[in-house]
């Protein structure tokens, strides 16, 4: 249930709007992994509270921004490696 909350939030807040459709599944899977490892206290709060208050929304948005920055950097690195082969 928390994974659905995270991806629906990411989608409705525009975090995936600029991603190619073919990347959405990978983005989603990696986002969940990031949230469970790096932002686990936030995930636990979502599980416990079963609601998104203003503070939780802000923290979730920050977490997704942080992840997306990392995701894009990794993709750029992979593309660069592929071009040099």
N, C-alpha and C positions, 0 to 999 in steps of 0.2 A: 504494500500500500504506500509506503514512504517513497519508493522508487517512482510510482505513478505521480505522486505529488511533486516530486522534484522535476520530472520531465515535463509535466503539464505546466508548472511554473516557468520553466525555461522556455517552453514554446509560447506561452501567452505573454511573456515579457519580452519577446523578440530576440532571445539569445541564440536561436537557431535559424533565424530568418536569412542570414547571409551564407549559410552552409549549403553545399550541394546536397540534394536529396540522397544521393548515394552514400553520403558520409554520416547521415543522421544516426543509423544503428551503431556505428563505431563510436560516435560522439557520446551517445546515450550510455553505452557500456562502460566507456572510460570515465564518464562523469560519475556514474554510480560507484565505480572503484575508488575514484578520488574522494568522493564524499564519505565513503565508508572508512577510508584510511586517514586522510588528511583532516577531514572535517567531521569526524565521528561524533563529537559532542553535539553538533548541530543536528545530525541524523537522529541521535538519541532523543533530543528535545522534540523533534518532529514526531517521533514514535510516541513519546510520552504525552505531549500536549494534544496531538491530533488536530492542530489548528495552526493557522499562520497569522500571528499578530504582526504589528508594524516592525518590531525589533527582529522577529524571525524572518520576515520578508526581506529586510535590509541585509541581514546576515546571509541569507540564501542567495540573494543577488550578488553579494560580494564574493561568495564562494564560487558561484558559476562564472563570474568574470575572471577570477583567479584561474580556474580550471581552463576556461576558454583561451586565455592568454598562453598557457602552457601547451594546450592542445594545438593551437596555431603554430607555435614555435617548433614543436615536434614535427608537424606536417611540413613546414617550410624546410626543416633540416632533411627530411626524407626526400623531398622533391629535389633539393640541391644535390644530394648523394646520387639520385637517379640520373640527373643531368650529367654528372661527371663520369659515369660509367661508359 
